[in-house]
Amino acid sequence: MPTFRPLTSDEIAALRSRNVRTLDLSEYTRFLQDLNPGDGGEIALGPDDDRRTVKRRLTTAATRMNKKVRYRRSDDTVLRFEILAS
């Protein structure tokens, strides 16, 4: 039979702090900083870059800057996008 016990508030805080991942989006933010609605960009993907990861990070950085990103079709080695009006 399993043994049950409630967690203390300190134990819960420790669990939450382990799950929080700090993501460094500074490179993405610097790139997006000078782009305005109607501007576009291109990211060349390296062999170790995962396309979905780069898209997610770019979208997250743009959202934090109150910008919208629309991705355009491109081949597997390049990620093209434009900045939309909010």
BELKA-V778274 format. One record per residue. D_LAST is the distance of its C-alpha to the last C-alpha in Angstrom with 2 decimals. Layout:
BEGIN
D_LAST + D_LAST
END
This chain:
BEGIN
56.00 + 52.77 + 52.58 + 49.68 + 48.58 + 45.63 + 43.56 + 43.60 + 40.48 + 41.07 + 41.22 + 37.97 + 36.26 + 37.73 + 36.38 + 32.82 + 32.97 + 34.12 + 31.21 + 28.54 + 27.66 + 26.26 + 24.12 + 24.01 + 20.62 + 21.49 + 21.95 + 18.54 + 16.96 + 19.12 + 18.17 + 14.37 + 14.98 + 15.58 + 13.03 + 10.35 + 8.10 + 11.08 + 13.17 + 14.83 + 17.18 + 20.22 + 21.97 + 25.67 + 26.87 + 30.27 + 32.94 + 32.29 + 28.48 + 27.21 + 24.35 + 22.85 + 23.16 + 21.42 + 18.48 + 18.31 + 18.59 + 15.95 + 13.44 + 14.73 + 14.53 + 10.91 + 10.11 + 12.48 + 10.75 + 7.32 + 6.25 + 6.20 + 9.57 + 11.43 + 15.14 + 17.65 + 21.32 + 23.59 + 26.98 + 27.85 + 28.14 + 24.72 + 21.11 + 18.81 + 15.03 + 12.25 + 8.93 + 6.21 + 3.80 + 0.00
END
